[in-house]
Structures are given as structure tokens and as C-alpha cells.
Amino acid sequence: MQDYNYVWTNCFEITLELSCCKYPPTSELQQEWENNRDSLLAFIEQVHIGVKGFVRDAVTGAGLENATIVVAGIAHNITAGK
């Protein structure tokens, strides 16, 4: 689903795996949080880096639907929504 969403909906999803144990015992959950807390918070701080906004016509200011946004050095174009 992550690949589909990235390519077709411009939604970038991630999966975070904290350990190799899929179902850690309840008694270990606090330690897993402590082991990964700083990394998770550092990741969250980076979430809004980049460009965001609306694509508008330079003359009328009207929103442009389905405009293609190309960034040099990134091999995946983004298409503006409605």
C-alpha cells in the first residue's frame, strides 16, 4: 500500500519497526519506547521539511488542478490535486 500511495496519491507512508520481535512482552514495551524515543522525536521534527502549498495561476491566482511539479534531482514528479 505504501508504494501505491506514494505513486498515485502523493501520500508518503512509512512503517517503523522498533525491534525484530513482532509481539514484545508487555513488560518490555517501556524499554522499547526508551530505546527509540530520541530517534522517533528527531524523525517527527523532520516531517515538515520541504515544500508545501497551493499551485496557482500567475495571472489570475486561480488554483491549478493536475499541475505537474518537477524537482531537479528527484525522479518522482508530483501532481497537484483539486
C-alpha positions in Angstrom: 0.0 0.0 0.0 2.9 2.4 0.7 4.2 2.2 -2.9 0.7 2.7 -4.3 0.0 5.7 -2.2 3.4 7.3 -3.0 3.0 6.9 -6.7 -0.7 7.5 -7.2 -1.9 9.8 -4.3 1.3 11.7 -3.4 1.0 10.3 0.2 4.3 9.2 1.7 3.6 6.5 4.3 6.2 4.8 6.4 6.4 1.7 8.6 8.5 1.9 11.8 9.8 -1.3 13.2 11.4 -0.9 16.7 12.8 -4.4 17.1 13.0 -7.8 15.5 10.3 -9.0 17.9 6.8 -8.6 16.4 5.0 -9.1 19.7 7.2 -8.0 22.5 6.0 -8.8 26.0 4.2 -6.0 27.8 7.0 -5.8 30.3 9.4 -4.8 27.6 7.3 -2.0 26.0 8.6 0.8 28.2 12.2 -0.2 27.4 11.4 -0.2 23.7 10.0 3.3 24.0 13.1 4.5 25.8 15.4 2.8 23.3 13.6 4.6 20.4 12.2 7.8 21.8 15.0 10.2 20.7 15.1 8.7 17.2 11.3 9.0 16.8 11.2 12.6 18.0 14.1 13.5 15.7 12.2 12.0 12.8 9.0 13.9 13.7 11.0 17.1 13.7 11.9 16.5 10.1 8.4 15.8 8.8 7.6 19.3 7.6 10.9 19.9 5.7 10.2 20.5 2.1 7.7 22.5 0.0 4.0 22.7 0.6 1.3 25.0 -0.6 -1.0 25.7 -3.5 -0.3 25.8 -7.2 -1.9 28.9 -8.6 -2.1 30.6 -12.0 0.4 33.5 -12.0 -2.1 35.9 -13.6 -5.5 35.1 -12.2 -4.4 33.4 -8.9 -6.8 30.6 -9.5 -5.8 27.2 -8.3 -4.3 24.9 -11.0 -5.7 21.4 -10.9 -3.4 18.4 -12.0 -0.3 20.6 -12.4 2.9 18.6 -12.6 5.5 19.6 -10.0 9.1 18.7 -11.0 12.0 19.0 -8.7 15.6 18.7 -10.1 17.3 15.7 -8.7 14.2 13.8 -7.7 13.0 11.2 -10.1 9.3 11.3 -8.9 7.1 14.1 -10.1 4.1 15.2 -8.0 0.7 16.1 -9.5 -1.3 18.8 -7.7 -4.8 17.9 -6.5 -8.0 19.8 -6.8 
